Amino acid sequence: MNSINQFIEENKNRFLDELFSLIRIPSISAEKEHRDDMYKAANRWKELLLEAGANKAEVLETAGNPVTFAEKIIDASLPTILVYAHMDVMPVDPVDLWKTTPFEPVIQDGKIWARGADDDKGQSFIHAKAFEYMVKTNTLPCNVKFIIEGEEEIGSPSLAKFCEDNKEMLKADVILVSDTTMVSPDQPAVTTGLRGLTYWDVEVTGPNRDLHSGLFGGAVANPIVVLSQMIAKCLNPDNSIAIANFNNDVAEVSAEERELLNRRPFNADEYKKAIGVDELSGEEGYTTTERTGIRPSFDVCGIWGGYTGEGTKTVLPSVAHAKISCRLVPNQNFQQVSQLLNDYFQQIAPKSVKVKVTYLHGGNPYVCPIDHPAYVAAEKALIDVFGKQPIPVRSGGSIPIITTFEEILGIKSILIGFGLDGDAIHSPNESFPLENLWNGIRTIPNFYRYFAELNAVK
């Protein structure tokens, strides 16, 4: 076995069979009926990592879903890389929009189509196979540990306590993550920043029961209307966030940094065409790239109440609900922002209704400096495979546990993603290009080699 390319070519069918065995497990952390599936996924990961060459692998309990931990320690004096990934996936609704069966992977048009194909089973599988290659060729240049959790898609509520209780076991020099995207199929990127997140359930209650809209309409406040009005007051006319004190801690990015950020290729017409809109919208004074990377956002993820069945029912509803999220940027704290939204809604709510804001989950934003040894190693590794300098990007998405790792374990994370914006993660018809899978396996051993050579923090 002389090369990584030969290794991939000789094992492609086996790799896909193994990956598909993971994808077929409907490990949906948001749905309680899939609790057993989380253990099936955790045990399958244990098997795969042992087969790949880990000295030990085990399924460990948390207060919630299990964690799979594995390691191979070759020399305590060498640096240690901790690979983080997640085995859980998003729900598949609306199922009728899927062109394939969500948990039965299909290869078509050079892509794997299935829930979890990209996020994060496909991307995490890259690390298992890169590790296997290094073990089998005796080229593993440092120690490696794996932590694969089952609650990332619901905010990793149990992992902070798990990290607190297992600091020594998780001790490492850097955390390596593939759960982000490239700029394009031939333009790699290293994600240097992640927006934070805070997420709420809002309940607005009016009368003590649903009322006849003819007999009571116009005399009693409609909770759906009131909730809609309150939501509308969360944004200013320029689309900046109007929640009192929300912007106090938002870090302003210098003109120089904004210029660098906007070097990332962006075609507004292609962007609009890809998502089926005629016009983009966002905070005035910022480009689309800036709006999704360095500015906070406010979104209603779901809203409901009253009668939504077939036909008509003239009802004035008793209760209205909304799921609301905010993406946060450096210097903002998700717990403080959560309190701000609650205070704001209580302040602007009319006396005709009662408002209950329930915090669900969140995490703080994250930034990795581009002079960190792990970034340098990632840059070199990607150049070797793609022949291009990777672009440092700030992702609009959130991986809340990344900041938790830094706070509890004191370790920086480097995010080398191989997904694409068009992979439709979290949506129907999620996919992952096969070439990205193979290129990821080609890249990761180079990262290990360069990281060991740089002898980061050792």
Summary of the structure (lengths in Angstrom):
residues: 458
radius of gyration: 23.4
end to end distance: 31.3
largest distance: 81.0
contacts: 1522
relative contact order: 0.18
helix: 36%
strand: 23%
